[in-house]
C-alpha cells in the first residue's frame, strides 16, 4: 500500500513539474467547462476548502467550481504548481476525502477521459488520486501506532513479572550452588554434614558441574 502510494505521489509530482503552461492557459480559456473538467475542479475545491463560504445552492453549478479553480488556484502555472507540490496533507478531514472519492470513483473520470477533456487536467487528476491514497496510508500508520502503544502498555507488567522471576531464579540458583558446595566440603573433611543435605543428587551434580568440580 505504501509503496503504491509513493509511486503514485512521485508520478503526480513529476507530471506537475513537467506540465506545459500553455495547457493551463488553454483550460482557463474555456467558457463552459465539460462535466469532466467541472468534476476535477470540484475535487480540487473540496481539497483546498474553496467551497466553505459558498452558497449551498451553487453546489451543483459546474461553472462555479471551475471559476473557483481559475480565480484561486490557477492564476498562474507557478502558483498552481507551488500549491500542489507544497500542500499540507495533515489538515485533511474525512468528509473532504469522502466527497472527492465519490467523484473520482465515477466511470467518467478515468485517466483516458480526463486526458481527452484537457491535457492540463492529467497532473491534477493524478495529484488528487495521490492525495486520496496518502490519506489512507496516514490512517493505517496511525492505527499501527495506536496498536504499538497498546502492546507496549500490555508488555510493561509482563516485563516486570519476568524481572521478578529472574531475580527469584538467580537467588534460588545461588542457594543451590552454596548448599552443594557446603555439602562437598563437609564430605571432603570427613564430616557428613547431615544438616546440609538439602538438595538432591541431580541438583548436586548440576551444582558441581557449574563450579567445575
N, C-alpha and C positions, 0 to 999 in steps of 0.2 A: 504493500500500500504506500509506504513512504517513498520507496524508490520510484514508483509510478508517479507520485506527486512531484518529486524533484525533477523528473524528466519533463513532465508537463509544464512545470513552472519555468524550467530552463528554455523550453521551446517557445513559451509565451514571451519571455523576456527577449529572446533572440528575434522573434517576429516584430516586437515593438521597436527594438533598436534599429532594425533593418527596414522598417516601414517607409514608404515613399510619401513625403509631404503632399505631393500632388494628388494622391489618392484621397487624403483627408479633405483637401480643398474641393475636390470633385464631390465628395459625400456631402459637405456642408452646403454646396450649391443646389442640392436637391430641394425643390419646393414642397412637394408632398411625399413623405417617405413611404416606402413599401412596408408591408407588415413585418418583414424580417428586420429591416432597419429599425423600425419603431420598437420592436421587442428587445433588440440588443441595447438600444438606448435606454429602454425602460429598466433593464437589468442593471445597467451602469448607474442609473438614477437611484435605484434601491441600494446598491453597494455603497455609493458615495453619500447616501441620505439626502439627495437633492429634492426629494418629494415631501419632506417633512412639513414644510409650510405651504404645501399646495392644497388647493380646494379639492376635497374628495370627489366632487362631481366631475373633475377633469381627469380622473384616473384612467378612464377608458379612451381618452382622446390621444391617438398616437402622435399627433403633431406636438402635443405639449412636451412629451419626453424627448422628442427629437430636438425641440427648441432648447430645452434644459441642457441637453448634451452640447449643443453648439455654443450656448451662452456661457456655461460654467465649466466645461471640461475642455472643449476643443477650440478655444480661442486661438491657439497656435499649436503646431505639432510638438514644439518643445515643451509647452505647458502640459499637454496631454500625456506625453511620454514620461515626464517627470512625475506626474500624479500617479500614473500606473506603476512605475518602477519603484516608487517610494511609498506606496500605500501601506498604512499600518493595519495589518490584518487582525491584530489583537482586539480592536474595537468592534469587530463584527458581532452581531447578535443573531440568535437562532431565527427570528422572524424575517430578517433580511435574507438569510440563506434560503429559507423555505420559499420565499416569493421568487427568488432568482431561479432556484432549482425547478420550480413548477413551470417556469417559462422555457428554460434551456432544455428541459426534457421533451419538449414538443417536437414532433417529427419535422416541422417546417424550419427548425433551427439546426439542421445537420450542417456539417462543415462545408459540404458542396453547395447547399443553398445559400449559406452565408457568403461564400466567395462569389457566387453569381450575383448576389444583391449589391455587393461593393467590396473591392479589394481592401478598403480601409477597415472593414469590419472583421477581417480574418484575425489580426492580432488581438483585437478587442474580445472576440469570441473565445480565443484560446486563453486569454487572461482571465476571463470570467470562469471558465472551466477549472483553471488552476486555483482560483480563489475558493471555489466550492470544495475542491479536493483538499486544500490546505486547512479548511475548517474541520473537515472530517478527521484529518491527521492530528490536528491540535486536540480534538475531543478524545481521540484514542490515547494520545500522550498524557492527557490529564487523568483519564481513567486508570492508566497504568501507574501513574504517580500516586494516585489515591490508594490503589491496591498495594503498592510497595509500602506506603505509610502504615496501612493496616497490618501487613505482615511484620513490619518492624515492631509495632506495638505488641503483637502476639508473641514475637520472638523474645522480647526483653525478659518476661518472667521465666521463660524456659531456660534462657541463658543463666539467670540467677540460680535456678534449681540445679543446673548442670555444674555450676561453680561450687555449690554446696556439696554435691555428690563427689566432685573431685577432691575437695578438702577432706571429706569423711574417708574416702578411699585411701588418700595419702596417709592420713592419721592411722587407720587400721593396718595399712601395709607396714608402716614404721613399727607399730606394736608387734606385728607378726615377726618381722626381722629381729627385733630386740629380744623377744621371747625365745626365738630359735637360737640366737647367738648365746644367750644365757644358758640354755639347756646344753648346748655343745660344750661350753666352757666348764660347766659343772661336771659333765661326764668325763672330760679330759683330766680333771684334777681328782677324779675318783669319788666325787660326791654326786649321788643320783639326782639330788635336787628335785624331789617329787613336787615341791611347791611350784616348780616352773613348768610342769608337764601340762601345758595349756593349749598345745597345738597338736594336730595330727601328724602322722609320719609324712603324709604327702605335703602338708604345709611346711614341715621341717626341711624336706628335700628342696622345696621351692626356695625357702629362705636361704639355705646353704648355697644353692646354685647362684642366688642373687648376690651372695657375698663372696663367691668364688672359692668356696671351701670344698 
